[in-house]
Amino acid sequence: MERLGIIMKFLDAEFVQGFIRMADDGWQQGWHERNGGNLSYRVKPEEVELVKENFEPKEFQPIGTTVPALAGEYFLVTGSGKYFRNVSIKPEDSICMIELDDKGENYRIVWGLVNGGRPTSELPSHLMNLEVKKLQDPDYRVVYHAHTTNIIALTFVLPLEDKVFTRVPRSIPGWCGRSALDGTGRQRDRSSYLRTDEEIRSGHLGTSWNLCRRQRLRPDLRSDAYRRKIRRNSGEDVVHAAE
């Protein structure tokens, strides 16, 4: 597109359509009550080139933190107080693209939020996470905060420990134990999720919990057989779920 000298309309860009689809998928799964959750994407330079003619830069505003490794980069983010339900209906009012200054201290909106507003109130957290992940592996570009129903339900029946919550969700549906995604779409073998606690805490896991895609929890969630399975997979005793 760029070689042909064609400037794409912002909402027609593939990366924007993908962002909208991800937000809508989360809404359809029931992960975003009212204005709950937020989403950000670190935009590739070639993607910026495709849509930059649509930009109408506003004044720079302080981020509230400093992310020097992201200086000068662009991000697609959901707006503060905006509903995921409306991202596919009125994207120009629900999301925005922002640009960081050359120190990584300030941002400005260059597209979107046409009726006013600002990026998600959790923008500092998103950018700090994106900076860490960029330094670990530049392929990581998305931070997605969702209220995934089944994972929330598991907090009532599992120990609130990293080791258990890392291993158990993949062991529930049989097809989760065969392979995992590493955050960039590539498949890895079974050993990819047999990580040490130190690796998990340092953010190297980067996988997607397929359990989140299930519409309902398993009917045998609290059964003795299920608890024995958890013990086998986690290597630890299961907490005592409220009966």
N, C-alpha and C positions, 0 to 999 in steps of 0.2 A: 504494500500500500504506500509506504513512504517513498520507495523508489519511483513509483508512478506519479508522485506528487499529489496524491489524493489525501485530503484531510477528512478524517472520519468524524461523524457526529458522535458526541460523547457517549450517549446511551446505546449506540450501535456497536461500540467496541467490545470485543469478546471478553476481555477481562472485567469490564463493567457488568456485562450480562451474567458472567459467572458469579460475581459478587452478589448481584440481585438474586440469582437462583439459590445461592447458599443461604441467604437470609430468609427467603421464602420457604425453603426446605425446613429450616429450623422452626418457623412459625407453623407449618403444616404438621410437624411432629409434636407440637404442643410445648415447645421449650421456651416460649417467650410470652409470659402473661403481661398484658398492658405494655409498658415500655421497658420490660426486663431484658437484660442481655445487651451485648454490643459486639461489633465485628470490625476488624481492621485488616488491611492488606497493603504490604509494601510493594509499590508499583515498580515494574521494571522500566529502565530508561527508554527502551524501544516502544513501550506502551505509552509512556508520557509523550513521546514524539508524535504518536498517532492522533492524540486528542488535544494537544497544547493550544491549537488555534481556538478552542472553545473556552479558554481560561479568561476569567475576569477577576484578577487578584484583588483581595481586600487588604486591610491593614494587618501588619504582624501583631500577634498577641503572645504573651508568655505561655510556655507550655506548662510551667510549674516544676520542671526538672530539666536536666541537661543530658542530651544524648548525642555526644560529638560524633560517634560512629555512624550516625544517621544524617549528619548535616547535609543539607541540599537535596535530600530525597523527598519523594512524593508518596502520599498514603491515601487510600480510599477508606473512609470510616463512616460508621453510622452516627447520626446526630443525637445529641443529648435530649432525652425526653421523647424521642421519636419511637414509633411502634414498628416492630419488624413486620407486622401485618401490612403496613403501608409502603414498605420498600418496593414491592413489585407494582404497586398501584400509582404512587407518586414518588418515584425515586429522586427527582430533582428537589423535593422538599424533605426527604428523609435521610439522605446521605450527602457526603461532600468529599471532594478531594482537597487535601491540604499539602502545602509545601513547607519544609523546614528551612530556616535561615542557615548561613554558612558556619554557625557555631553550634547548631543543634539546641538552641535555647528558646526560640520562638517559632510560631507557625502562622501561616495565613491561609485562608480558604481561597482556592482558585476556581472552584466550581461547586455548585449545589447549595442546599439550604436556602432556596430562593425566597422563602418567606421569613427569613431570619432564623437565628439559632446559632449553636456552636457544636463542635464535635463532641462525642461522648465525654461525659465527665470523668471517665476512666482513661482518657487519652494518655496521661503520664504513665500509667501502668502498662498500657499497650505498647507504648514506644520503648519503655525500659525493657520489656520482654522481647520485643523485636530486635533491639540492639544486642541483647545477650545472644539470641538465636542466630543473628547474622554473623557474629564473631565465632560462634561454634560451627555453623554451616550456613552459608549464604542462600542455600535453597529454601530455607524456612522463611516464609513470607506472610503467614496468616496467624492472627490471634483471634480466637473465637470464644466469647464468654456466653454460655447458654445455661439454662436451668433444666438439664436433662432429667426427665421424670424418673426413669428407672434407676439411674445412679443415685438420685436423691433418696429414693425408696431404700436402696441398699445401705444407706447410712444408718437405718434403723435396725438392720439385721447383721451387719458386719462390724468387726473391730475398726475403729477409726485410726488405722495404721497404714502407712505408705505401702509396706510390703504386701499386705493382704489386698488392698484396693488396686494394686498394680496387677496382681496375678489372677484374682478370682473372677473379675468380669469376663476375661477371655475364656475361662474354663466353663462358662455356663452353656452357651450354644456350642454344640459339637464342632461346627465349622469354624469357630474362632481359634481352635488350637492348631490349625494346620499352617497358617501363615499370618503375617502381620504387615501393616503398612508403616513405613518409617516417617511419614509426614510429608513425603514428596511424591507419593503414589507408587513407589517401587516396592515390590514384594521382597520380604526377607524370610529366611527359613525359621524353623521353630526356635532356634537359639536366640532369635532377635528379642524375645521377651523374657529370656532367662538372664536378667541383668542383676547386678549387685545393687544393694540399697544405695550405695554411694553414687552410682551412675544414674539411678532414678532421681535422687535428690538434685543432682547437678543438671538435670534437664535433658539427658541423652536419649530418653525413651522415645518421645515424639510420636507415639502411635495413636491410632483412633480406636476407641472402644466400640466394637460392633454391637455390643449389647444395647447401646443407645438407640439403635434402629428398631428395637422390638416395641410393639404397641402395648403389650401388657407384660407384667412380670410372670415368671413361670408359676403355675399353680402349686408346685411343690416347694416353693421358696423356703418355707419354714419347716419342712419335713426333716426327720432324723437322717434320712438318706442324703438329702441335700447338704446338711451340716457335715456329715462324714466326708462328702466330696470336697467341701471347702477345706476341711482339715488336711486332706491328702494333698491338695493343690497349694495350700499356703504354708504347710509345715507348722502351723500354729493352731492353738485351740480357738474355736469360734466363740464370740461373745454370745451372751445369753440374750437372745431377742425377747422382747416383751411378748408374752403370750396373750 
